[in-house]
């Protein structure tokens, strides 16, 4: 049985797929990264075979959850063009604040960076999505360099990787704590790392 591609879905099919993802996300959060297809199907009110029809396997479902998380991260934080809202440091500080708020607000963050992050399928999907985030950061740095807002000697890809690497590891530490540190403290710590990555004063 072949997996239905998103482009092949009707409006009803898209709604069913979205409901399955919502139920899987809730199951993963409640189970600290553990989920079963039968439980997800029951919560969504469909037969387990339908989960296979939409996602192919448990690995496919988990991969879809990771993509959904990064899609929302892009939509809410990364993809907004802020070039007209001040220089690079000004708008990227705002973007960082929004990024920390996004990670804190979504309970799936702790699941993704916790037990679920040890799954091979998650690691592959996450690696691909992180590459796209780093490339997005590099493009932003190149634009700022062209405007003279960032030093020309900065390597955009290395700086982008350093920035997101710091963000990811700090957020892992923050959300795993029983009492997470105040968001403003996390932003302050991260902004120093971001500034150092592009060789500017924080």
Secondary structure, 3 states (H helix, E strand, C coil): CCCCCHHHCCHHHHHHHHHHHHHHHHHHHHCCCCCCHHHHHHHHCCCHHHHHHHHCCHHHHHHHHHHHHHHHHHHHHHCCCCCCCCCHHHHHHHHHHHHHHHHHHCCHHHHHCCHHHHCHHHHHHHHHHHHHHHHHHHHHHHHHHHCCCCCCCCCHHHHHHHHHHHHHHHHHHHHHCCCCCCHHHHHHHHHHHHHHHCCCCC
